[in-house]
Amino acid sequence: MIALGSLRTVLRRAGLAAALSLAALAPAAADYADGNYAANHISLEAAVSLWRKAAWQNNDFLAQVKLGDIYSNPADGRFYDPVEAYVWFYLAGRNSDGRAHYGDDDAANVMRTRRFHALGRQSDILLELSTQDRSDARDRIIYIQACRGAEGFLDLGRATSTRRRGGDDSDSYGGRGYDYRSMPTVMQANDADALIYFHIADSKGHPLGSVYLHAQEDAMRGNWPGPRIIEKQAKAFHYWSPPLEFYPSGNSPGGVPLSDECVPGIELQRALAMAAAIPGDAVRHAFYFLGWKGPAAVAQYQASIPDEVTGRLTSGQLVRAIQNAAVNGDAVSQNTLGVMYAKGLGVVTNYVRAEYWFTKAADQRYPAALYHLGVLYKAGPPGIDQDLHKSNDYMTNSAIAGFRPTMNQLGGLLNAAANEPPRPGQN
């Protein structure tokens, strides 16, 4: 079970609520200047909250570089997080706004300087990251880009495609040069992934999605097994989901958590409206597993996300509590999350994701998850191949594990078989 953490950490996170409330008063389209004002007149925590919103939702180049600097500074233990620093330096390095104002020499010089600072720091930090750190950074980048919708998926496709392109792949300034295509990065080239991302960008209506998609397919058709991958990914993209259920809270020694600035799209908003159908017992169990107990549990949980502390759960917070418990190994919450994905309760319907979480719970021999996998393989919904043999195995295992509905069903079948007349050759 996850402990609440030290009293100091809890108080620090609770104190963040005031800064977050002030940050919430800022314009919806926060920018770098808003963060500067907050840093000078409120607190650095409030400034970081605004810079995160600007860097994430509005792809603000200057805010991205600023976040990279803050998270890479070991002298400030409140925020130091090399993985997070790499994420923002990487995104700043790919941000086309870093080349803005090139018509004005002075302004262009400022942007170039910060752009090359971001590229240089990105390379330096990469050398310090472990294999797990690099995987974490990649997952965070994909999550942020996915939250940006079509434009984010287009950039993910460009980042993972091996297809060479002209134009903006290299740059030089002040005697230093970078070829972005050859720079070491956590976003390893993978044309199968690129196809998925271009498909999603196209399905979301990006005007260049089909252009990149068709060019990628044309480049792959001449090589084996290109045609087979093209055919497979044309179906698989419908069931793609980010590698993270939510943005991680971070591991800074000072306990200042990272915020999740993902804005729900229309599909997710519709799913969140259905979150009220999630049983209250499932939410209470998730809270109990995570260690949030007592009258102040909701407020402490909200401060840990971090989010505005109101003492009342929003639909998004309710869903994240279950996701958090599932990610941290609670079989009950893993099964609940699988049901949520299967029914579109709080999360967008995705049967592949439902299978993933049912399997996680089934690996712990959770009876209901074994049963749900049996139902899933029997029905064969979109994204899941029907497999009656696997279905029967899971149904039987759920009965053995003590799942009463399956036990009753199996008992009924056995009684019916016992009452049938003997077959030829039977005694």
Buried (B, 14 or more C-beta within 10 A) or exposed (E): EEEBBEEEBBEBBBBBBBBBBBBBEBEEEBBBEBBBEBBEEBBBBBBBBBBBBBBBBBBBBBBBBBBBBBBBEEEBEBBBBBBBBBBBBBBBBBBEBBBBBEEEEEEBBEBBEBBBBBBBBBBEBBEEBEEEBBBBBBBBBBBBBBBBBBBBBBBBBBBBBEBEEEEEEEBEBEEEEBEBBEBEBBBEEBBBBBBBBBBBBBBBEBEBBBBBBEBBBEBBEEEEEBEEBBEBBBEBBBBBBBEBBBBBBBBBEEBBBBBBBBEBEEEBEEBBEBBEEBEEEBBBBBBBBBBBEEEBBBBBBBBBBBBBBEEEBBBBBBBBBBBBBBBBBBBBBBBBBBBBBBBBBBBBBBBBBBBBBBBBBBEEBBBBBBBBBBBBBBEBBEBBEEBEEBBEBBBBBBBBBEBEEBBEBBEEEEEEEEEEEEEEEEE
